[in-house]
Amino acid sequence: MSYDRNQQEKFQRRPAEDKLAVAKVFLAEHPFKKEWISIGSDAEMIAFSEQVGGFLAKGGPEQQLSTSQIRNIFGEIKRIQLKGLSDPAALASFMLLKPKVAYAEGRKQNQGIFVFRRYFDSAWATVLENDRGRRFENFCYLLEAILAYHKANGGK
């Protein structure tokens, strides 16, 4: 099930009192599941990634997340992946991803980065719980799927 115009129109008809109202509704309707990081991918995670990627790609400037914003984070994740989290420098880089995403949200302040940060922070924290190597790989798969669906939905 992809993110379609009907969903987009439904979100756009909501009151504009809170500029993040659409994002908050989307987050409530599309909960993140820690199992996608702790256990691994499943069909539900793929559907979730499709919904999130579509949400981040569609809408106006108040909703869209640019490909460069995602790629900045994803590029760093791939560099960390090459070294592995057992490398102290890679682990330090992973730890610094959370403040980098927070900084990106502070600069852009739109619904897209707001949603991305909430999901990113949940996944990031789950990696740190235990079995970091396997969880980090699952983290990479989730973000890669979101990025792919973002691009497939016309993300710029």
N, C-alpha and C positions, 0 to 999 in steps of 0.2 A: 504494500500500500504506500504510494508516494504522497508527498506533500502537494496537494492540488490547490487550484484557485478557490474552490469553495471554502477550504480551511483558511486560506489567506484572507478572503473576504469576511469570513466569520470573525477573525481576529481584528480586522480593520474597523468593523462596526462597533467595537467595544468603546466605552467612554475614554476620552483622552485625558482624564484627570491625572493619571499616573503614567508618565511616559514609558514606564517599564511594565505596565499592566499586561500587555500582550505577551511579553516574555514570561511573566509570572504564571499566566494561564498555561502557556506552552509547557513550562517546567512541571506544573502540577499534573497535566494530562499525559506527560511522557517521562515517567520516573526512571532514574538510573538504577541499575541493579548491580550490586557489588560482585555478584557471581560472574559477571562477564569478565572481570579482572581476576578474581580468585580462582575460578574454574576454567573459563574459556568461552569462546564464541559459540553462539547457537543461532537458530533462525530468528528468535526474538531480538537478539542484539543486532542482527543485520537489518531487521525492520526498524528498530530504534535508530540506527545510524542513517537509514534512508530518510526518516522523518526529521531528524536533527539537521542533516545535510541540506534537505530541502528548505527547512525553516531559515537556516543561516544564509541561503542563497537568494531567497525570494524576498519580495517586499521592497520598500524604498530605503533610502539612506539610514533611516532610523532603525531598520531591522537588519540590513545586510552586514555580513562579515566578509571582508575582502579575502581573496585567496592569499594575498601576501601576508596578511595577519596570521592565517592558519599555517602557511608555509614557514614563516619565521620560527614558530614553535615546533612544527613537525621536523624541520631541518635539524634543529638542535636535538630532538628526540632520536633521529636517525644517527647522528654523531655519537650519542650516548650508547645507542644500540650496538654500534661497531665495537666499542670498548667493553661493554657489559657493565652492569651495576656493581660488579665485584671490584672494579677499578675505582680507587678513591676519587680521582678527578672526575670520572663519569658520574659517580654518586653525588659529588658536589654540584655538578652541572644539573643533575636531575632535581636536586633540592632547590636550586635556583629557578627552575621552571615556574614554580608557583608564583613567586613575586614578579616574574616577567609577564605572566598572563595578567596578573593584577595591574601591572603598569599599563599594559595594552588596553585594559578596560578603562582605566583612569584617563587615558588619552582620547579614546574614541567615544566612550559613553553612549552606546546604542544597545538596542535589544539583542542583536546578534552576539556581541562580545559578552554581554551579561549572561546569556544562556550558555555560551561556550565555556565561560569561566566556571559556572556552577557545575557543569558536567565534568570539566577538566579537574577541578579541585576534588570532587568525589572520587574520581578514578585515581588521581595522584595519591590521595591518602590511602586508598586500598592497596596500592603497590607497596607502601611502606609497612603494612601490617606484618607480613612474614612471607617467606618464599619469594623474595624480591625478583629473582631472575625470571621465573615463570610468569609472575604477575606483570612484570615490566613488558614482557613479550605480548601478553594479552592487552595491556594498555596500548601498545603500539598498534596492534590489530584494530582496536576500537577507533583510535584516532585516524588511522589510515582509511577505514571504512567511512567515517564521517567526512573526511576530506574528499574521497572519491565521489560520494553522493552530493557533496557541495558543488563540485565541478560538474557532475552530470546534470544538476539542476540549474546550470547557468551561472554559477558563482564566478564573480570577476575579481 
